[in-house]
Amino acid sequence: MLEADGVVKRYQTGGETLTALKGIDLAIEPGEFLSVMGPSGSGKSTLLNLLGLLDTPTEGVVTLDGTDVTTFSDRERTDARKRTIGFVFQNFYLISTLTAVENVEVPRLLDRDPETRARARDLLQRVGLGDRLDHRPDQLSGGQKQRVAIARALVNEPRVVLADEPTGNLDRATGRTVLEQFREVCGEGVAVVAVTHDNVVTEYTDRDVTLVDGELFEGPFREVDRKMREGTLERPGGASPAAESASADLGPGQRKGDTDGSDP
Ligand SMILES: Nc1ncnc2c1ncn2[C@@H]1O[C@H](COP(=O)(O)OP(=O)(O)OP(=O)(O)O)[C@@H](O)[C@H]1O
């Protein structure tokens, strides 16, 4: 549905060229919950910006439903983004003077659609905030604010929600309620891609990938890091049996393949 093929991103700063992404191949399927992990500076935000049609790659293509969006004009890209992508951020970015329901309506304000209020209400009910419609952000907890942000991300009926450290400002328990919400979103066929440092996220995802110095590897960071230390990490594209044992240390009830059920 949303795909990066051979994506390279270089930044020019002064006379220097920095290659932030070094040939990324990544396909996101409808309804999939994917985490993107990796050390600071490894290229996570850069990748999220490219997948979110906020930026264009230096080389390679990003395709949306098979259409190469890298050749789009700014206007076409903005339209495609609005139709297909919702964003959730660590700091929520709610407007403090607007109520919860008004915040959810924000992405649709220019459309002047009379149905928007009803849809915003419905979305807030779905994220468990039916009794907080008229509360302003300062009257909501962190987890409630993030659920308002999720409802806002869904108001344009996106195909994919891109989340940047969605649990970064939340305590463990609250983070879990937000992650459960994302699972429900995925259950409706919307893909969720979360950039995160939070290992708890990987208990909820279908798949985890890790960026290291602009290269993408299958598996959560802790596993990729361990393989790097052991010298057993396969380069991208070299699908190996080792890479397939990625579900070995998952908790119960997870969805990352049912192959290694007997592993400790
Ligand atoms: N606009 C820019 N101009 C120049 N260099 C940039 C720009 N944006 C990012 N970079 C560089 O590209 C590399 C990847 O940055 P990016 O922000 O994607 O990393 P990240 O994994 O999201 O890091 P963090 O976890 O700290 O947010 C870094 O070396 C960063 O300094």
The ligand as an SDF file (V2000), in Angstrom:
LIG
                    3D

 31 33  0  0  0  0  0  0  0  0999 V2000
   17.3050   18.9030    7.4900 N   0  0  0  0  0  0  0  0  0  0  0  0
   18.4830   18.3100    7.7410 C   0  0  0  0  0  0  0  0  0  0  0  0
   19.6340   18.8380    7.2850 N   0  0  0  0  0  0  0  0  0  0  0  0
   20.8160   18.2280    7.5160 C   0  0  0  0  0  0  0  0  0  0  0  0
   20.9630   17.0750    8.1810 N   0  0  0  0  0  0  0  0  0  0  0  0
   19.8470   16.5000    8.6760 C   0  0  0  0  0  0  0  0  0  0  0  0
   18.5480   17.0900    8.4860 C   0  0  0  0  0  0  0  0  0  0  0  0
   17.6260   16.2930    9.0790 N   0  0  0  0  0  0  0  0  0  0  0  0
   18.3070   15.2700    9.6220 C   0  0  0  0  0  0  0  0  0  0  0  0
   19.6410   15.3830    9.3740 N   0  0  0  0  0  0  0  0  0  0  0  0
   20.6870   14.4200    9.7660 C   0  0  0  0  0  0  0  0  0  0  0  0
   20.3260   13.1510    9.2340 O   0  0  0  0  0  0  0  0  0  0  0  0
   20.6010   12.1140   10.1640 C   0  0  0  0  0  0  0  0  0  0  0  0
   19.3220   11.3630   10.4920 C   0  0  0  0  0  0  0  0  0  0  0  0
   18.4620   12.2510   11.2250 O   0  0  0  0  0  0  0  0  0  0  0  0
   17.0120   11.8280   11.7510 P   0  0  0  0  0  0  0  0  0  0  0  0
   16.4190   13.0290   12.3750 O   0  0  0  0  0  0  0  0  0  0  0  0
   16.2630   11.1910   10.6430 O   0  0  0  0  0  0  0  0  0  0  0  0
   17.3960   10.7390   12.8550 O   0  0  0  0  0  0  0  0  0  0  0  0
   16.4790   10.0690   13.9720 P   0  0  0  0  0  0  0  0  0  0  0  0
   16.7810    8.6200   13.9170 O   0  0  0  0  0  0  0  0  0  0  0  0
   15.0720   10.4860   13.7920 O   0  0  0  0  0  0  0  0  0  0  0  0
   17.0590   10.7090   15.3040 O   0  0  0  0  0  0  0  0  0  0  0  0
   16.3210   10.9890   16.7240 P   0  0  0  0  0  0  0  0  0  0  0  0
   15.9940    9.6450   17.3150 O   0  0  0  0  0  0  0  0  0  0  0  0
   17.3950   11.6840   17.4900 O   0  0  0  0  0  0  0  0  0  0  0  0
   15.1360   11.8390   16.4360 O   0  0  0  0  0  0  0  0  0  0  0  0
   21.2460   12.7930   11.3700 C   0  0  0  0  0  0  0  0  0  0  0  0
   22.6490   12.7090   11.2450 O   0  0  0  0  0  0  0  0  0  0  0  0
   20.7760   14.2190   11.2680 C   0  0  0  0  0  0  0  0  0  0  0  0
   21.7210   15.1060   11.8440 O   0  0  0  0  0  0  0  0  0  0  0  0
  1  2  1  0
  2  3  1  0
  2  7  2  0
  3  4  2  0
  4  5  1  0
  5  6  2  0
  6  7  1  0
  6 10  1  0
  7  8  1  0
  8  9  2  0
  9 10  1  0
 10 11  1  0
 11 12  1  0
 11 30  1  0
 12 13  1  0
 13 14  1  0
 13 28  1  0
 14 15  1  0
 15 16  1  0
 16 17  2  0
 16 18  1  0
 16 19  1  0
 19 20  1  0
 20 21  2  0
 20 22  1  0
 20 23  1  0
 23 24  1  0
 24 25  2  0
 24 26  1  0
 24 27  1  0
 28 29  1  0
 28 30  1  0
 30 31  1  0
M  END
$$$$
